[in-house]
């Protein structure tokens, strides 16, 4: 395969906000200038790993598609609406959600607002709360769906269904009782690159799953059981949820 230097991209990850310094990389006869954000396999990655630009793009796309469906609603029955919402609207949030799930709180609320609007469109219901709409549709919040996907990846990792490098992220805690299949929760000193990471959030979510779900005999049983899981509810000292955890719970209970 012959490389194409015109398609090369460079980005310098920087923890400080509003860092717009550009760097130049010289590779042979070619010069590459670093950018504040780059597009890689359909994901917009910014130099602070906030993924704000990527999510805002998703939001505009989903909102525009939903507005179009609203304009055609008199031609659609409820079954057609269901198919279009899942394939046309919600599919925007199904691509690599674990990559960009640690976004700003306001962007999480906006994602839920898109789903709320879609459910109002589906049922032609503009009076019920978001919680009531979710129950009516038998659907989880977008945040809970991401956590279910995260738990599924952990199950696949523990049961050798994922590449070996995933075990460097999720490590079984074999010190106390290895039969419980709980993960080791490592001590974290920072938030943005510590608690807001799969390495930290994954074990906390996994360890709060019911034992029968963690011990599922295969991936198909696990996925079916996860459909009944409505989010973390543990309040013990070992699972002392930080602000983000409280936020996940509130999405299931109070979002309107």
N, C-alpha and C positions, 0 to 999 in steps of 0.2 A: 504494500500500500504506500502510495506517495503522499506525503504530508502537504497540506495547503496552508502556508504561512498566513495567507489573507484571512483565514478563519481562526487564527490563534487569538485567545483572550487572556488577559492577566488581571488579577484582582489582589489587593493587599488587605487582609483582614485587620481591622483596627478597632480597639475597644472604645475609643473616644468618639463622641458624637460630633457631627459636622466636620469630619476629617476629610477634606477634599484634596489632599496632596496627591499629585500624580507622580508615578515613578516610570522610568523608561528602562526596558530590558532589551539588551542587544544580544541576539542569537544569530551568530554568523553574519550574514549580510542583511538580516531583517531586524527591524526595531518594533517593539511592542510597547504600547503605552497602557499603564494600568487604568482601570475604570472603577467607578464607585459601585457598579453592579454589572453582572454578566449573566447571560442566559445559558444554562446548561441542561440539556435534555428536557426542555420545557419548564424548568424552574428558574425563576429570577432570583439570583443570590446577590445580596448587598454586602458591603464591606463590614457591616456590624452584625450580620446574621439575624436581622430582625424580620426579614422576609416580608416587610411591609409593602414594598412595590409589587411583589408577586401576588399577595393576597388582594391588594387593591385592584389589580388587573382582573383577578378571578371575580371579585365583587361586581365590577362594572359589566363584565361579560354575562354573569348570571342575572343581574338586574335587568340588563337589556333584553335577554332572552325571555325573562318572566314578563316584562312589559309587552313583548310581542305576543305571548300566549294570552295575556289579558285582552288584547285587541281581537283575538279570534275565539274568545270563550263561548260565544253563542253557537259555534259550530262543533263544540267538543262536549262529549258526555263524560261522566266521572271516570270511566275506565281509560278513556283516551287521555284524560288529564293525568292520571297516575303514571301512565307509560311515559308521557312527555316530561313530567316533572323529574322522574328518576333518570331518564336518559338524556334530557336536554338541560336540566337545571342542576340537580344534585351531583351529576357526574363531574361537574367542575371541582367539587371538593373531594373527589375520590382518588385523585392522582397524587401519589406520594405524600399523603397528609402527615406522616410522621416526620417528614423533613421540615415542614413549616408550622408545626403545631404550637411551637413556643413563640407566638406572636404577641403583640400588645393586646391588653384586655379589651380595648375598644373595638379592635378588629374581630375579636372572638364574638362580641355582642352583635356586630354587624353580620357575621356569618349566620348566627342564629336568627337574625331578623329576616334574612333572605328565606330561610326555611319556613319561618312563621308566615311570611307573605305567600309562599308557595302553598302552604296548607290552607290558608284562607281562600286562595284561588281554587284549590281542589274541592273544598266542601262548600264554597260560597258562604262562608261563615265569617262574619266580621265583628262578632260579639264575644266569642269564647277567648279565654286566655291561651297563651302559648302552651302551657301545661295541658290544658283540656284538648287542644288541637293535636298534641302529640299522642295523648291517650286514645283519641278518636282514630288516629291513623296507625296506632300501634308502632310508633317510631321513637327512637331515642333522639336526644339532642345531637348536634354535630360533634360537640366535645366528647360526649359519651361514646359516640361511634368511633372517634379517634382512639379513645382508651381501649375499646374492644379490639381494634386493629393492633394496638401496641401489645395487648395481652396475648393475642394470637401469634405474633412474631416471637414473643418470649416462649410460648409453648413449643413452637417449632424449633427454637434454639435448644431448649432443654432436651427435646426428643430427637435431636440430630437431624432435623428436617431443613435446617438453615445452614449456610456456609459456616465452617469452623470459626472464622474470625468473629462471629456474633457472640461466641462464648467469652470473648474478651470484654464485652459490654455487659452481659448478663451472667453472673456467676452464682452457682448454687451455694447456699450456706450449709456446709456439711458439719459445722461445729456442734450444733445442738442435736437436731433430729433430721437426718437426710431424707427420711421417708416423707416428710411434710412437703418436700420440693419447694421450699422457700428460698428466695434469693438474698444475697448479701447486700445490705444497704450501706454504702460507704459514706463516711463523713465528708461533708462538703463545706467549704469555707466561703464560697461565693454564690450569688444567686443566678446571674445571667448565664454564666458558663458552668454553673454547678447544679443547683436545684432545678433550673430550667434546662434539663438535658435528659435524654432517654436513659442514660446511665444511672441517673438518680430517680427519676419519676417511675421508670419501668419496674424496678424492684418494689417500690412502695405500692404501686397498683397491684402487682402480681401477688404480693403477700397478703393483701386484703381480700383476695378472691376466696370464696368458699372452698373448703378442702375437696369436695366432690368435683368441682370444676378443675382445680389444679391437677387432680389425679385422673383426669379423663383418659380413657384407654387409647383414643386416637384423635386425630385432628377434626374429624367429622363430628364426633360426639362433643368435643370441646366447643366448636363453633355453634352448635345447636344450644348448648348450655349457656354460652355467652350472650345469646339473644335474649335471655331472661335476666341478665345482670344489668342493673340500672345505675351503676356507679358506686364509688367508694362510700362506705358508711361507717368504717371503723373509727373509734374515738379514743383508743387506748394510747398510752404514752409512746409506745413504739411506732405508732402511726399518727403522730401529732402533726396534722395537716397544716401546711403553711398557707399563705394567702391564695395561691393558685389552687390548692386543693379545696379550700372553702368556696372558691369561685366555681369549680366544677360541680360542687354540690348544689350551689344556688341556681345554676343553670337548669337543674332538674326540678327544682322546687318552686322558685319564685319568679322566673323569667316570664314576662307578660308583654 
